[in-house]
Amino acid sequence: MDNGSSDNTAAVVQSFAAKLPIRRVSEPEAGLSNARNRGVLEAAGEYICWTDDDVLIDPQWLGAYATAFDRHPDAAYFGGPIELALESPTPRWFEENRAVLGPMLAERQLGDQPIQFDPAIELIPYGANYAVRSREQRRYTYDPNLGVSPNQRRVGEETTLLVALDQSGCKGWWVPEARVLHIIPADRQSVESLFALQCSIGESVAYLARRRSPTLVRRSMRFRSPHVAGAPLHLWLLMTTHLMASRALRLIGVCSWVPQWLRYGFYKGAIGYWRSTWEPLK
């Protein structure tokens, strides 16, 4: 899928035409969700496997999914492990907060045995490694108001779709053999990069909460409170609490200032969305 590239994408695709059953499709409307939706329309197979451009897939990846499709013919979606590959140098504070930062960067491991997904308890695939049966995929399109585009940095377009699938009655399965390696360059291991990501996540969750979408929306986003300067008061209080906590912990040299700072970014992003779209709650 060529979504407005300005590099040599067309030439690279053409260079593999004699080796792979590959073709280039152009989607002029920029944005990840628009590209995904166009890809779904163009796909001819019974299942669609999704991954990202910054991962390395295991040689058994497609075979593992094909086996899972045969094993669970009643299932509509699948997902597999995502391991992080951190390029050097990795900051000490990153290593000390790995348990928190890993899931932010799409690290995913749900064990070595197949299990059925359950979004109600946050058992769901991540966007760098999942597959959807085509007939269900075509019924549920990706929201252009989510996903990266020239006009926004939101996330969660695939999570929203997968949760909607599950809530419609579709089943999903974890495929432990379908592994990918997510490459994280050194510049994405910076406080600034992670803070920007958390702001994007906060904006995305606030958007979904406002739409009352059937997705994993944090309880703090569902809670109603009076508005101050265009955003719910409790969000201002949460943002301020995490900002103050991060500063205090950093001052005394405790590494847990990082999660507090990132939660501050989350609520900062949510407040930014509310202020940009303010209207009285109905």
C-alpha positions as CSV (number, residue, x, y, z in Angstrom):
1,M,0.0,0.0,0.0
2,D,1.5,3.3,-1.1
3,N,-0.1,6.1,1.0
4,G,1.5,9.1,-0.6
5,S,5.1,8.0,-0.4
6,S,7.8,10.4,-1.7
7,D,10.6,7.8,-1.8
8,N,11.4,4.8,-4.1
9,T,8.5,2.6,-3.0
10,A,7.2,2.0,-6.5
11,A,10.7,0.9,-7.7
12,V,11.2,-1.4,-4.7
13,V,7.9,-3.1,-5.2
14,Q,8.6,-3.5,-8.9
15,S,12.0,-5.1,-8.1
16,F,10.3,-8.0,-6.3
17,A,7.5,-8.5,-8.9
18,A,9.3,-11.5,-10.5
19,K,10.0,-13.1,-7.1
20,L,6.8,-12.5,-5.1
21,P,3.0,-12.2,-5.8
22,I,3.2,-8.6,-5.0
23,R,1.6,-5.4,-6.4
24,R,1.5,-1.8,-5.5
25,V,-1.8,-0.1,-4.6
26,S,-2.0,3.7,-4.2
27,E,-4.3,5.3,-1.7
28,P,-4.2,9.1,-2.2
29,E,-6.0,10.0,1.0
30,A,-3.2,10.2,3.5
31,G,-3.6,8.5,6.9
32,L,-3.0,5.1,8.4
33,S,-6.6,4.2,8.7
34,N,-7.3,5.2,5.1
35,A,-4.5,3.0,3.9
36,R,-5.7,0.1,6.0
37,N,-9.2,0.5,4.6
38,R,-8.0,0.6,1.1
39,G,-5.9,-2.5,1.7
40,V,-8.9,-4.4,3.0
41,L,-10.9,-3.5,-0.2
42,E,-8.0,-4.7,-2.4
43,A,-7.3,-7.9,-0.5
44,A,-8.5,-11.1,-2.1
45,G,-7.6,-13.7,0.6
46,E,-9.8,-15.3,3.2
47,Y,-7.7,-13.8,6.0
48,I,-5.7,-10.5,6.3
49,C,-2.4,-10.5,8.3
50,W,-1.3,-7.2,9.7
51,T,2.1,-6.0,10.9
52,D,4.2,-2.8,10.9
53,D,7.0,-1.4,8.9
54,D,9.4,-1.4,11.9
55,V,9.3,-5.1,12.7
56,L,11.1,-8.3,11.6
57,I,8.8,-11.3,11.2
58,D,9.7,-14.8,12.3
59,P,10.2,-17.2,9.3
60,Q,7.3,-19.3,10.8
61,W,5.0,-16.3,11.1
62,L,2.6,-16.9,8.2
63,G,2.7,-20.7,8.7
64,A,1.7,-20.3,12.4
65,Y,-1.2,-18.1,11.4
66,A,-2.3,-20.5,8.7
67,T,-2.3,-23.4,11.2
68,A,-4.3,-21.3,13.7
69,F,-6.9,-20.5,11.0
70,D,-7.4,-24.2,10.4
71,R,-7.5,-25.0,14.1
72,H,-10.1,-22.3,14.9
73,P,-12.4,-22.0,11.9
74,D,-15.0,-20.3,14.1
75,A,-12.6,-17.5,15.1
76,A,-12.5,-14.1,13.3
77,Y,-9.3,-12.6,14.7
78,F,-5.9,-13.7,15.9
79,G,-2.7,-12.2,17.4
80,G,0.8,-13.2,18.3
81,P,3.9,-12.2,20.4
82,I,5.7,-8.9,19.9
83,E,9.3,-8.8,21.3
84,L,11.2,-5.5,21.6
85,A,14.6,-5.2,20.1
86,L,16.2,-2.1,21.7
87,E,18.9,-0.5,19.7
88,S,21.9,0.9,21.8
89,P,22.3,3.0,23.8
90,T,19.4,2.2,26.1
91,P,19.1,4.7,29.0
92,R,19.3,3.3,32.5
93,W,16.0,4.8,33.5
94,F,14.4,3.0,30.5
95,E,15.7,-0.4,31.7
96,E,14.6,0.4,35.3
97,N,11.0,1.1,34.0
98,R,10.9,-1.6,31.4
99,A,7.8,-3.2,32.8
100,V,5.9,0.0,32.2
101,L,7.5,1.1,29.0
102,G,7.4,-2.2,27.2
103,P,3.6,-2.3,26.7
104,M,3.7,1.3,25.6
105,L,6.0,0.3,22.7
106,A,3.7,-2.6,21.8
107,E,5.6,-5.4,23.6
108,R,3.2,-8.3,23.9
109,Q,3.5,-11.8,25.5
110,L,0.6,-13.8,26.7
111,G,2.3,-17.1,27.2
112,D,3.3,-20.2,25.2
113,Q,-0.1,-21.8,24.9
114,P,-3.1,-20.7,22.7
115,I,-5.7,-18.8,24.7
116,Q,-9.0,-17.1,23.7
117,F,-8.9,-13.3,23.8
118,D,-11.1,-11.3,26.1
119,P,-10.9,-7.5,25.7
120,A,-12.9,-7.1,29.0
121,I,-9.7,-8.1,30.9
122,E,-7.3,-6.5,28.3
123,L,-6.5,-9.8,26.5
124,I,-6.3,-8.5,22.9
125,P,-3.8,-8.4,20.1
126,Y,-1.6,-5.4,19.5
127,G,-1.4,-3.6,16.2
128,A,2.1,-4.8,15.1
129,N,1.0,-8.4,14.9
130,Y,-2.6,-9.6,14.3
131,A,-4.8,-11.2,11.6
132,V,-8.5,-10.8,10.8
133,R,-10.8,-13.0,8.7
134,S,-11.7,-11.0,5.6
135,R,-15.5,-11.2,5.8
136,E,-15.5,-9.6,9.3
137,Q,-12.7,-7.2,8.4
138,R,-14.8,-5.8,5.6
139,R,-17.8,-5.2,8.0
140,Y,-15.7,-3.1,10.4
141,T,-13.6,-0.4,8.9
142,Y,-10.8,1.6,10.5
143,D,-11.7,5.0,11.9
144,P,-9.9,7.8,9.9
145,N,-10.1,9.9,13.1
146,L,-7.6,7.4,14.6
147,G,-4.2,6.3,13.4
148,V,-1.3,8.5,12.3
149,S,-1.9,11.0,9.5
150,P,-0.4,14.4,8.5
151,N,-3.1,16.0,10.6
152,Q,-3.0,13.9,13.7
153,R,-0.8,11.6,15.8
154,R,-3.6,9.4,17.3
155,V,-3.4,5.7,17.9
156,G,-5.8,2.8,18.6
157,E,-7.5,2.3,15.2
158,E,-6.8,-1.4,15.3
159,T,-7.7,-1.9,19.0
160,T,-11.0,-0.1,18.5
161,L,-11.8,-2.4,15.6
162,L,-10.8,-5.6,17.4
163,V,-12.9,-4.7,20.4
164,A,-15.9,-4.0,18.2
165,L,-15.4,-7.4,16.6
166,D,-15.3,-9.1,20.0
167,Q,-18.4,-7.3,21.2
168,S,-20.3,-8.3,18.1
169,G,-19.8,-12.0,19.2
170,C,-16.6,-12.8,17.2
171,K,-14.0,-15.0,18.8
172,G,-10.2,-14.4,18.8
173,W,-7.2,-16.6,19.6
174,W,-3.6,-16.0,20.7
175,V,-1.1,-17.7,18.4
176,P,2.2,-18.0,20.4
177,E,4.2,-19.2,17.4
178,A,3.4,-16.2,15.2
179,R,6.2,-14.0,16.5
180,V,7.6,-10.6,15.4
181,L,10.5,-8.5,16.6
182,H,9.7,-4.8,17.1
183,I,12.8,-2.6,16.4
184,I,13.0,0.4,18.8
185,P,15.7,2.9,17.7
186,A,17.6,4.8,20.3
187,D,15.7,8.1,19.6
188,R,12.4,6.4,20.5
189,Q,13.9,5.5,23.9
190,S,14.0,9.1,25.0
191,V,11.7,10.8,27.5
192,E,10.6,13.3,24.9
193,S,9.5,10.5,22.4
194,L,7.7,8.5,25.0
195,F,6.0,11.7,26.4
196,A,4.8,12.5,22.9
197,L,3.4,9.0,22.5
198,Q,1.6,9.2,25.8
199,C,0.0,12.5,24.7
200,S,-1.2,10.8,21.6
201,I,-2.6,7.9,23.6
202,G,-4.4,10.3,25.9
203,E,-5.9,12.3,23.0
204,S,-7.0,9.0,21.3
205,V,-8.7,7.7,24.5
206,A,-10.4,11.0,25.1
207,Y,-11.7,10.9,21.5
208,L,-13.1,7.4,22.0
209,A,-14.6,8.3,25.4
210,R,-16.4,11.3,23.8
211,R,-17.8,9.0,21.1
212,R,-18.7,6.4,23.8
213,S,-17.0,3.9,21.5
214,P,-17.1,0.1,22.5
215,T,-13.4,0.0,23.3
216,L,-11.0,-0.1,26.3
217,V,-11.6,3.4,27.7
218,R,-10.1,4.2,31.1
219,R,-12.5,4.8,33.9
220,S,-11.1,8.3,34.5
221,M,-12.3,9.2,30.9
222,R,-15.8,8.0,31.6
223,F,-16.3,10.0,34.8
224,R,-18.3,13.2,34.4
225,S,-17.2,16.3,36.3
226,P,-17.7,20.1,35.8
227,H,-15.7,21.6,33.0
228,V,-12.9,24.1,33.6
229,A,-11.3,25.9,30.6
230,G,-12.9,23.4,28.2
231,A,-11.9,20.1,29.9
232,P,-13.4,18.1,32.7
233,L,-12.1,19.2,36.1
234,H,-11.0,15.7,37.3
235,L,-8.7,15.5,34.3
236,W,-7.0,18.7,35.3
237,L,-6.6,17.3,38.8
238,L,-5.1,14.0,37.6
239,M,-2.7,15.8,35.3
240,T,-1.5,18.1,38.0
241,T,-1.2,15.2,40.5
242,H,1.1,13.2,38.2
243,L,3.1,16.3,37.2
244,M,3.8,17.1,40.9
245,A,4.6,13.5,41.7
246,S,7.1,13.1,38.9
247,R,8.9,16.3,39.9
248,A,9.1,15.2,43.5
249,L,10.3,11.7,42.7
250,R,12.9,13.1,40.2
251,L,14.2,15.5,42.8
252,I,14.9,12.8,45.3
253,G,16.4,10.5,42.6
254,V,13.7,7.8,42.4
255,C,13.4,6.2,39.0
256,S,9.6,5.9,39.3
257,W,9.4,9.5,38.3
258,V,9.2,8.3,34.7
259,P,5.8,6.5,34.9
260,Q,4.4,9.6,36.7
261,W,5.7,11.9,34.0
262,L,4.2,9.8,31.3
263,R,0.8,9.7,33.0
264,Y,1.1,13.5,33.1
265,G,1.6,13.3,29.3
266,F,-1.5,11.0,29.0
267,Y,-3.8,13.5,30.7
268,K,-2.2,16.5,29.0
269,G,-3.1,14.9,25.7
270,A,-6.6,14.1,26.8
271,I,-7.1,17.7,28.0
272,G,-5.8,19.0,24.7
273,Y,-8.4,17.0,22.9
274,W,-11.3,18.1,25.1
275,R,-10.2,21.8,24.8
276,S,-10.0,21.6,21.0
277,T,-13.5,20.1,20.7
278,W,-15.2,21.6,23.8
279,E,-19.0,21.5,24.0
280,P,-21.3,21.1,26.9
281,L,-21.9,17.4,28.0
282,K,-25.3,16.1,27.1
